[in-house]
Amino acid sequence: MTLQDEKFTTGELALKLKRAPETLVRWRRLRQGPPYIRLQGRVLYDKGAVERWLQDQSVQAGSP
């Protein structure tokens, strides 16, 4: 992660993923979901890290 990478708040990322913000909160609590950083009490998601996480979630057809 670099400082110039785009960052998303929980609400912004929830909109992009078409999920409720509470889902991202639950994922954090369960240590699931995309990586995040906590900066001065704010939770932020790095765009590049989220994109890598989404790629890692890909499932090949016929896979369990």
C-alpha positions as CSV (number, residue, x, y, z in Angstrom):
1,M,0.0,0.0,0.0
2,T,1.2,3.5,-0.8
3,L,-0.1,6.8,0.4
4,Q,-1.2,7.8,-3.1
5,D,-3.4,4.7,-3.6
6,E,-7.1,5.4,-3.5
7,K,-8.8,4.6,-0.1
8,F,-12.4,3.7,0.6
9,T,-14.4,4.2,3.8
10,T,-16.6,1.3,4.9
11,G,-19.7,3.0,3.4
12,E,-18.0,3.7,0.1
13,L,-16.7,0.1,-0.3
14,A,-20.1,-1.3,0.8
15,L,-21.7,0.6,-2.1
16,K,-19.1,-0.7,-4.6
17,L,-19.5,-4.3,-3.4
18,K,-23.3,-3.9,-3.2
19,R,-23.3,-5.1,0.4
20,A,-24.6,-3.4,3.6
21,P,-21.9,-1.6,5.6
22,E,-22.8,-3.9,8.5
23,T,-21.6,-6.8,6.4
24,L,-18.1,-5.3,6.2
25,V,-18.2,-4.6,9.9
26,R,-19.1,-8.3,10.5
27,W,-16.3,-9.4,8.2
28,R,-13.8,-7.4,10.1
29,R,-15.0,-8.8,13.4
30,L,-14.7,-12.4,11.9
31,R,-11.3,-11.5,10.3
32,Q,-12.8,-12.2,6.9
33,G,-13.2,-9.9,3.9
34,P,-10.8,-7.4,2.4
35,P,-7.8,-6.1,4.3
36,Y,-8.2,-2.7,6.0
37,I,-6.2,-0.2,7.9
38,R,-7.3,1.7,11.0
39,L,-6.0,5.2,11.0
40,Q,-6.9,7.5,13.9
41,G,-10.0,5.5,14.6
42,R,-11.1,5.4,11.0
43,V,-11.3,2.2,9.0
44,L,-10.0,2.6,5.4
45,Y,-9.7,0.1,2.6
46,D,-6.9,0.4,0.0
47,K,-8.2,0.0,-3.5
48,G,-5.3,-2.2,-4.7
49,A,-5.7,-4.5,-1.6
50,V,-9.4,-4.8,-2.2
51,E,-8.8,-5.6,-5.9
52,R,-6.3,-8.3,-4.9
53,W,-8.7,-9.7,-2.3
54,L,-11.5,-9.9,-4.9
55,Q,-9.2,-11.8,-7.3
56,D,-8.4,-14.2,-4.6
57,Q,-12.2,-14.9,-4.1
58,S,-12.5,-16.1,-7.7
59,V,-13.7,-19.7,-8.0
60,Q,-13.1,-21.8,-11.1
61,A,-16.2,-23.5,-12.6
62,G,-16.7,-26.9,-11.2
63,S,-14.7,-26.1,-8.0
64,P,-16.4,-26.6,-4.6
